[in-house]
């Protein structure tokens, strides 16, 4: 059986372990690295596909070809972005 976690469960987990949680704006896609990657991936996909399998194959191929440097740059930029939001 799959365990479903709620936000409260996650906050309790962090609290019990003394992990500080930063204040985070609700619905903030600009702070989500995966949203940046998803947007880049979406821009590379065709606008329509004949069959679902073609979409899946194209998505997998393009996902596997996302440059490591792009991901590294996203991570390196997060400190600046978070500081901007927190301050």
N, CA, C and O atoms as a DFTB+ gen file, in Angstrom:
348 C
 N C O
     1  1       0.837      -1.186       0.000
     2  2       0.000       0.000       0.000
     3  2       0.883       1.251       0.000
     4  3       1.854       1.336       0.752
     5  1       0.542       2.200      -0.834
     6  2       1.329       3.421      -0.968
     7  2       1.011       4.377       0.174
     8  3      -0.151       4.584       0.523
     9  1       2.057       4.955       0.751
    10  2       1.892       5.930       1.824
    11  2       1.669       7.309       1.200
    12  3       2.423       7.723       0.319
    13  1       0.659       8.003       1.646
    14  2       0.393       9.355       1.174
    15  2       0.769      10.319       2.293
    16  3       0.262      10.222       3.410
    17  1       1.659      11.247       1.977
    18  2       2.121      12.209       2.963
    19  2       1.433      13.542       2.754
    20  3       1.185      13.963       1.624
    21  1       1.130      14.196       3.860
    22  2       0.538      15.530       3.787
    23  2       1.608      16.546       4.161
    24  3       2.673      16.186       4.662
    25  1       1.320      17.795       3.916
    26  2       2.240      18.865       4.288
    27  2       2.534      18.815       5.780
    28  3       3.668      19.044       6.200
    29  1       1.523      18.518       6.577
    30  2       1.704      18.429       8.024
    31  2       2.699      17.331       8.372
    32  3       3.547      17.525       9.243
    33  1       2.613      16.183       7.709
    34  2       3.560      15.092       7.955
    35  2       4.991      15.543       7.670
    36  3       5.910      15.244       8.432
    37  1       5.164      16.251       6.584
    38  2       6.504      16.708       6.191
    39  2       7.030      17.718       7.207
    40  3       8.181      17.618       7.632
    41  1       6.214      18.680       7.598
    42  2       6.650      19.663       8.589
    43  2       6.960      19.002       9.926
    44  3       7.925      19.381      10.589
    45  1       6.165      18.026      10.331
    46  2       6.447      17.292      11.571
    47  2       7.777      16.552      11.482
    48  3       8.552      16.545      12.438
    49  1       8.039      15.931      10.337
    50  2       9.305      15.221      10.114
    51  2      10.477      16.190      10.279
    52  3      11.438      15.893      10.989
    53  1      10.394      17.351       9.617
    54  2      11.462      18.334       9.711
    55  2      11.621      18.831      11.144
    56  3      12.741      18.953      11.640
    57  1      10.507      19.118      11.807
    58  2      10.544      19.637      13.164
    59  2      11.220      18.660      14.125
    60  3      12.052      19.063      14.937
    61  1      10.873      17.404      14.037
    62  2      11.454      16.378      14.917
    63  2      12.962      16.245      14.725
    64  3      13.675      15.837      15.642
    65  1      13.439      16.587      13.545
    66  2      14.858      16.442      13.236
    67  2      15.607      17.771      13.299
    68  3      16.791      17.836      12.967
    69  1      14.922      18.823      13.721
    70  2      15.559      20.124      13.855
    71  2      15.935      20.764      12.532
    72  3      16.894      21.533      12.462
    73  1      15.190      20.454      11.486
    74  2      15.465      21.012      10.162
    75  2      14.662      22.297      10.005
    76  3      13.435      22.295      10.102
    77  1      15.379      23.397       9.759
    78  2      14.720      24.686       9.575
    79  2      14.082      24.753       8.189
    80  3      14.706      24.399       7.188
    81  1      12.857      25.202       8.146
    82  2      12.136      25.348       6.881
    83  2      12.060      26.825       6.539
    84  3      11.606      27.638       7.344
    85  1      12.508      27.163       5.340
    86  2      12.454      28.550       4.897
    87  2      11.011      28.932       4.560
    88  3      10.239      28.090       4.102
    89  1      10.646      30.189       4.783
    90  2       9.326      30.619       4.325
    91  2       9.300      30.538       2.803
    92  3      10.248      30.966       2.145
    93  1       8.247      30.004       2.249
    94  2       8.179      29.755       0.815
    95  2       6.853      30.259       0.276
    96  3       5.800      29.863       0.774
    97  1       6.879      31.116      -0.720
    98  2       5.617      31.623      -1.274
    99  2       4.777      30.490      -1.866
   100  3       5.310      29.548      -2.452
   101  1       3.489      30.595      -1.707
   102  2       2.575      29.608      -2.263
   103  2       2.601      29.712      -3.789
   104  3       2.690      30.805      -4.348
   105  1       2.522      28.569      -4.444
   106  2       2.480      28.511      -5.914
   107  2       3.559      29.403      -6.528
   108  3       3.262      30.413      -7.167
   109  1       4.795      29.013      -6.324
   110  2       5.915      29.817      -6.801
   111  2       6.736      29.029      -7.818
   112  3       7.805      28.522      -7.479
   113  1       6.257      28.915      -9.059
   114  2       6.984      28.131     -10.057
   115  2       8.369      28.668     -10.341
   116  3       9.233      27.915     -10.791
   117  1       8.612      29.945     -10.094
   118  2       9.941      30.511     -10.290
   119  2      10.968      29.939      -9.331
   120  3      12.171      30.044      -9.570
   121  1      10.500      29.333      -8.245
   122  2      11.401      28.730      -7.261
   123  2      11.517      27.223      -7.443
   124  3      12.187      26.552      -6.658
   125  1      10.887      26.702      -8.446
   126  2      10.898      25.259      -8.677
   127  2      11.810      24.928      -9.852
   128  3      11.531      25.296     -10.994
   129  1      12.900      24.233      -9.559
   130  2      13.825      23.867     -10.625
   131  2      13.149      22.986     -11.661
   132  3      13.404      23.131     -12.857
   133  1      12.294      22.077     -11.220
   134  2      11.661      21.165     -12.165
   135  2      10.743      21.934     -13.116
   136  3      10.564      21.514     -14.259
   137  1      10.160      23.041     -12.675
   138  2       9.320      23.841     -13.570
   139  2      10.157      24.483     -14.667
   140  3       9.709      24.601     -15.807
   141  1      11.365      24.893     -14.326
   142  2      12.263      25.444     -15.344
   143  2      12.634      24.381     -16.364
   144  3      12.660      24.646     -17.566
   145  1      12.921      23.179     -15.884
   146  2      13.282      22.078     -16.774
   147  2      12.077      21.683     -17.627
   148  3      12.214      21.441     -18.826
   149  1      10.905      21.619     -17.011
   150  2       9.687      21.257     -17.743
   151  2       9.410      22.263     -18.858
   152  3       9.034      21.882     -19.967
   153  1       9.595      23.524     -18.562
   154  2       9.364      24.559     -19.559
   155  2      10.339      24.413     -20.731
   156  3       9.941      24.529     -21.890
   157  1      11.601      24.161     -20.431
   158  2      12.601      23.970     -21.487
   159  2      12.243      22.749     -22.332
   160  3      12.332      22.786     -23.560
   161  1      11.839      21.677     -21.671
   162  2      11.456      20.455     -22.375
   163  2      10.241      20.710     -23.269
   164  3      10.218      20.302     -24.430
   165  1       9.246      21.381     -22.721
   166  2       8.025      21.675     -23.478
   167  2       8.329      22.491     -24.735
   168  3       7.735      22.265     -25.789
   169  1       9.257      23.439     -24.615
   170  2       9.622      24.266     -25.771
   171  2      10.248      23.450     -26.896
   172  3      10.167      23.838     -28.062
   173  1      10.871      22.326     -26.559
   174  2      11.547      21.505     -27.564
   175  2      10.620      20.477     -28.211
   176  3      10.949      19.925     -29.261
   177  1       9.473      20.216     -27.597
   178  2       8.553      19.225     -28.142
   179  2       7.723      19.821     -29.274
   180  3       7.501      21.030     -29.330
   181  1       7.275      18.965     -30.160
   182  2       6.384      19.408     -31.228
   183  2       5.047      19.843     -30.621
   184  3       4.744      19.517     -29.473
   185  1       4.275      20.559     -31.379
   186  2       2.970      21.030     -30.881
   187  2       1.914      19.933     -30.884
   188  3       0.948      20.006     -30.125
   189  1       2.084      18.911     -31.731
   190  2       1.127      17.802     -31.741
   191  2       1.822      16.538     -32.235
   192  3       2.847      16.592     -32.914
   193  1       1.239      15.410     -31.879
   194  2       1.774      14.095     -32.237
   195  2       0.644      13.230     -32.775
   196  3      -0.505      13.350     -32.349
   197  1       0.981      12.368     -33.705
   198  2      -0.009      11.462     -34.294
   199  2      -0.490      10.425     -33.285
   200  3      -1.686      10.153     -33.177
   201  1       0.457       9.853     -32.550
   202  2       0.114       8.809     -31.572
   203  2       0.828       9.081     -30.249
   204  3       1.879       9.720     -30.211
   205  1       0.240       8.588     -29.183
   206  2       0.780       8.803     -27.839
   207  2       2.212       8.305     -27.714
   208  3       3.039       8.962     -27.081
   209  1       2.514       7.166     -28.300
   210  2       3.844       6.581     -28.187
   211  2       4.915       7.506     -28.770
   212  3       6.040       7.561     -28.274
   213  1       4.547       8.230     -29.827
   214  2       5.490       9.175     -30.424
   215  2       5.804      10.302     -29.432
   216  3       6.957      10.715     -29.307
   217  1       4.795      10.790     -28.739
   218  2       4.986      11.813     -27.719
   219  2       5.888      11.293     -26.608
   220  3       6.825      11.976     -26.195
   221  1       5.609      10.086     -26.124
   222  2       6.394       9.503     -25.035
   223  2       7.854       9.345     -25.452
   224  3       8.758       9.701     -24.697
   225  1       8.082       8.814     -26.642
   226  2       9.450       8.608     -27.124
   227  2      10.193       9.935     -27.287
   228  3      11.355      10.053     -26.897
   229  1       9.530      10.918     -27.858
   230  2      10.155      12.221     -28.061
   231  2      10.469      12.876     -26.714
   232  3      11.541      13.455     -26.539
   233  1       9.541      12.785     -25.770
   234  2       9.749      13.354     -24.440
   235  2      10.940      12.692     -23.758
   236  3      11.801      13.380     -23.208
   237  1      10.995      11.366     -23.789
   238  2      12.110      10.652     -23.157
   239  2      13.443      11.023     -23.807
   240  3      14.435      11.249     -23.114
   241  1      13.462      11.084     -25.120
   242  2      14.700      11.400     -25.829
   243  2      15.178      12.805     -25.471
   244  3      16.355      13.019     -25.182
   245  1      14.265      13.740     -25.495
   246  2      14.649      15.126     -25.193
   247  2      15.003      15.304     -23.720
   248  3      15.903      16.078     -23.396
   249  1      14.310      14.601     -22.819
   250  2      14.637      14.637     -21.389
   251  2      16.071      14.145     -21.173
   252  3      16.841      14.755     -20.431
   253  1      16.414      13.047     -21.825
   254  2      17.756      12.475     -21.677
   255  2      18.837      13.344     -22.309
   256  3      20.019      13.161     -22.017
   257  1      18.456      14.283     -23.167
   258  2      19.422      15.155     -23.830
   259  2      19.520      16.550     -23.213
   260  3      20.207      17.417     -23.753
   261  1      18.842      16.771     -22.094
   262  2      18.983      18.061     -21.423
   263  2      20.410      18.150     -20.900
   264  3      20.896      17.235     -20.235
   265  1      21.065      19.244     -21.203
   266  2      22.469      19.413     -20.870
   267  2      22.678      19.485     -19.355
   268  3      21.932      20.152     -18.638
   269  1      23.706      18.784     -18.893
   270  2      24.061      18.810     -17.471
   271  2      24.383      20.234     -17.043
   272  3      24.034      20.647     -15.937
   273  1      25.040      20.977     -17.905
   274  2      25.407      22.355     -17.590
   275  2      24.164      23.204     -17.296
   276  3      24.200      24.072     -16.424
   277  1      23.079      22.959     -18.013
   278  2      21.829      23.685     -17.776
   279  2      21.322      23.434     -16.350
   280  3      20.939      24.365     -15.642
   281  1      21.329      22.165     -15.944
   282  2      20.870      21.799     -14.595
   283  2      21.785      22.412     -13.533
   284  3      21.306      22.959     -12.539
   285  1      23.083      22.321     -13.741
   286  2      24.054      22.890     -12.793
   287  2      23.815      24.389     -12.646
   288  3      23.822      24.914     -11.533
   289  1      23.606      25.077     -13.762
   290  2      23.352      26.520     -13.697
   291  2      22.074      26.842     -12.925
   292  3      22.023      27.837     -12.202
   293  1      21.053      26.016     -13.070
   294  2      19.821      26.219     -12.296
   295  2      20.112      26.124     -10.800
   296  3      19.700      26.986     -10.023
   297  1      20.819      25.078     -10.408
   298  2      21.152      24.901      -8.993
   299  2      22.009      26.043      -8.471
   300  3      21.780      26.538      -7.367
   301  1      22.982      26.461      -9.244
   302  2      23.862      27.532      -8.794
   303  2      23.121      28.857      -8.655
   304  3      23.505      29.697      -7.841
   305  1      22.084      29.047      -9.423
   306  2      21.309      30.278      -9.344
   307  2      20.291      30.297      -8.216
   308  3      19.754      31.355      -7.887
   309  1      20.017      29.135      -7.616
   310  2      18.978      29.064      -6.580
   311  2      19.315      29.890      -5.344
   312  3      18.420      30.490      -4.749
   313  1      20.574      29.935      -4.948
   314  2      20.929      30.702      -3.747
   315  2      20.526      32.164      -3.925
   316  3      19.931      32.765      -3.030
   317  1      20.855      32.730      -5.087
   318  2      20.504      34.126      -5.363
   319  2      18.992      34.308      -5.374
   320  3      18.478      35.277      -4.816
   321  1      18.284      33.388      -6.002
   322  2      16.826      33.493      -6.098
   323  2      16.182      33.411      -4.718
   324  3      15.292      34.198      -4.397
   325  1      16.629      32.467      -3.908
   326  2      16.070      32.305      -2.555
   327  2      16.379      33.527      -1.703
   328  3      15.512      34.003      -0.971
   329  1      17.598      34.040      -1.789
   330  2      17.942      35.249      -1.027
   331  2      17.048      36.413      -1.427
   332  3      16.659      37.208      -0.571
   333  1      16.722      36.528      -2.675
   334  2      15.848      37.590      -3.160
   335  2      14.453      37.449      -2.557
   336  3      13.838      38.442      -2.167
   337  1      13.961      36.231      -2.483
   338  2      12.621      35.982      -1.962
   339  2      12.577      36.191      -0.451
   340  3      11.622      36.772       0.065
   341  1      13.601      35.725       0.261
   342  2      13.601      35.792       1.728
   343  2      13.810      37.217       2.205
   344  3      13.230      37.621       3.214
   345  1      14.626      37.983       1.500
   346  2      14.926      39.352       1.933
   347  2      13.827      40.271       1.596
   348  3      13.909      41.465       1.887
